[in-house]
């Protein structure tokens, strides 16, 4: 380089050489590869190795080539009967299964267990990532509108990311969110229904009219009559989880809330909230779209 520059000086070409050197220094570096979801989210989770998907049971359960049966932790896809007598197939259940098969059937996946690693059936409870590109399976199913967020007190990892993915699908009316079977229920209309309380897992939205604490249980009342209106109950153990997450339950009075859970009949329709992720107050999550 020094010899070439000296030659350039003798030949009177120094300005040209300097210009070429400056141009080389200002060429932008190649853009860094986009961080995959596995790279971004995986470090927060335990590592349970990799394996290939050899069977897709339904929209949230697969079998791996090492014999493990994996239930996708944190979400619930529409259910298939799977041999259960009298069980009615949920709308879009076959489509959810087909989507999983197309996404990871035969693929190698990274297995990242939840806080509680197995359920009572012995299935591994885990987040799955497609190894070849880091695609997060839970996020993809939620964004495509083929699952709902379904967390538990002992399995809440990546809940904010899952709720955001679900809200994206709700806002676009994708998949299940285009069907009445899965539509967000209005708390007032639920209380004014005729007939029995609907049985199933639902999202219910309404304004908390009153917060009461009775013998250790906190009740969020969404109407003037707790005997008939929609209510969310939170026992003392669950309340500690809410407090640990910085949620002031009494401050929810007057706030619009989106609750999720299994509805049962107890002085009107009721959801028992066992952990904070069952209640959302962020307007972007409460109302993902204007017509929602």
N, C-alpha and C positions, 0 to 999 in steps of 0.2 A: 504493500500500500504506500509506504513512504517513497520507494523508488518510483512508483507510478506517478505520485504527486510531484516529485522533483522533475520527472520528465514532462509533466504537464506544465510546470512553471516555465521550463526551458522552451517549450513549444508555444507558450503564450495561451494555454487553454485552461488556466486555473479557474476563472469564473464558471466555466462549464462544469468542471469537476465538482466545485463547491455546490452548484445547483443540483447536480445529480445526487450528491451525498445528502443534502437537505431533503430532497424528495424522498429518498429511501427512509430517512428518519421519520417522516411524517405519514408514511403509509399506515393506515389504521390496522391494528391487530385483528386477527380473525375473531369474530364474536364467540364468547364462551358458550358451550353447549348448555341448553336450558336444563335446569335442575329437575330431575324426575321426582315424582311423588314419593317414590321409595327413598330417594336421597333426602327429601325434605321432611317426610313424616316418620320414616323408619327409625331414626335414632331415638325417638321418644318411646319406642316399643321394645319388648324383649325379642330376641332372635331365636327362632325355633327351626332354623335351617330352611332348606328348599326341597321341593318335591314336585312331581308332575301330576296333573289332574287326570285321573283315569275314568271318573264317573261324575256326572252332574245329577244329583238327586232332585233338587228343586231350585228355586231362585235364590236360596241363601245357604245351600248345603252341598258340599262336594266330597268326593273320596280321592285320596292321594295314593300314589303308587307305593308308598311305604306303609299303607294300611290305615293311616289316620283318616277319620271322618271329620271334616271341618265345618263348623257352623259359623257363618259370617257374623262376627260379633258387632253389635251396635245397630243392626238394621233388621227389618222384617219385610220379606218379600211376600207377594200374594201366595196363599197356601194351596197346595195340591192335596187330594184325598190320601194318596200314598197308602192305599189299602185300608184306611179307617172306615168302618161301616157307618153309613149315614152322613159322612162328612161331605158338605157341599163345596165344590171347587170355587175358589175365589176368582173374581174376574181378573184377567191378565196373568194368571198363574202359569199357564203353558208358555206365554210369551217371555215371562221373567226367566223361566228355566232355559228357554232357547237362547236368551241373551247371554246368560252365564256360559252356556256351552260354546257359543260363538266367540266369546271373549277369552276364555281360559281353558276350554276343552283341549286336552293334549298338551297344554302349555306347562312350563316349569314356573312355579310360583314361589315367592318368598313368604314364609309363614311367620307372622308376628302376633303372638298371643295377647289376649287382654289381661287385665289384672287377675281375674279368676280364669284359669287356663282351661278348665273342663266343666261341662255341665253334668247333670245327674245321669245322663245317658252315656257318658264317657266320650262325648264328642269334644274335639278341640275347639275352643272359642277364640277366633283369631281374625286379624286383619290380613288380607291377602294382597300381594302385589305381583303383577305379571313381570317376570324377571327380565325379559328381553327389552322392555322399555320403561319399567318402573310404574306401570299403570296401577293405581289403587282401585281395587275391585269394588269396595264399599262406595267410594266416591262416585265411580262410574255408574253403578246401579241407581244411586240416589239422583244423580244429575239427569239420568235418562227416564226418571219417573217410574221406576220399576221396583221401588222399595220405599219404606218409611223408616225414620230414625226410631230405634227401639232399644233404649239403654236400660241398665240396671244399676243399683247402688254400688255394686262391686265391679262394674264394667262400664266406665264412662270416658275412657281415653278417646281422644279425637272427636268428642261430641260436638264442639263448636264447628269443626270442619264439616262434619256430617250434617249438622243443622243448616249450614250455609248451602251445601250441595242440594239438600232437599228443598230449600226455599227457592233455589234457582229453577228447579223443575216445576214447583207450584206456580211460580210467576209465569212460566211459559205454558202452563197447562199440559205438560207432557205426561204420557202414560196414564198411571192411575189417577192423576189429578184432573183428568178430563171426565172421570166417571163419578156419578153420585155416590156410589158405594164407598168411596174413600174421601169424599168431600169434607172440608172443614165444617163442623156443626156450629151453629149459632146457639149460645147458651140460653138466650131467652126463648127461642123457638123450641129448643129441646125441652124446656120446662112446660111449654104450652102444648106439647104434643098430645095427640089422642092415642090411646092404646098403651101397651107396655113400654118400659124403658128399653131402648135399643141395646142389643147385646153385642159386644165386640170391642175392638181397639179403635179408638177414634181420636181425632184432634178436635178440640172444642175451644171456641173463641168467645170472649165476653168481657165485660167490665166488672171488676170486683166491687160489689156494693158494700160489703161489710166483712171485717175480719174478727173472728171470735175465738177465744181459747177456752176450752172446756175440759177439765180433768186431764190436762196434759196434751190434748189433741187440738191442733189449730184448724179452723174451718174457714175457707174462703168462700163466702156466699155470693153468688152471682145474681141474686134476685131478692125481693123484699121478704119472701116467705121461705125460710130454710127447710120447711117441711115438704115442700114440693119443687123448689127451684134447684137448678144445678149447683153443685157444691164440690169443692176440692178439699179433701181431708189430708192432714199431715200429722202423723203421730210424733211423739217426743223424740224418738230415735232419728226419724227423718228430719225433724226440725234442726237437730244438731248438724246434719249435713248441710242444710240450707244456711245456717249461721256460719259454718266453716267456709262456705263459698261466698260469704259477704252479702247474703240475701236477707233483707229486712222484710219479713212477711207482713208485718203490720203496715208497712209503707206501700203495700200493693193495693190498699183501699183506694178506689177511684181510678186505678190503672187498667188499661186493656191488656188482657193476658191470653196467651195461647197455651192451653193445657193439653197433654196427651196421656193416654192410658186406657185401661180397660174400664168401661162404664158398667156400673152395677146399680141396682135399685136399693137405696137406703134413704128414706125421706126425700124421694125424688132421685134423679140421676146423680151419681157421684163417681168421681175418680179419686183413688187413693194415690197421692204423690209420695214416692219413697225417696226421691233424690231431686236435686235442683234442675237437672236437664229436662224434667217433665214440664217445666213452666218456662215460657219465654215472654219477656217484656219488651225486647228490642223491636221497634216498629217494623224493621225490615224483615223480621222473622214472623211477627204476629200477622202482618198483612203483606204477603209476598206480592200480591197484585191487587189492583183497585177492586176488581170484581170478585175477589176471593171472599 
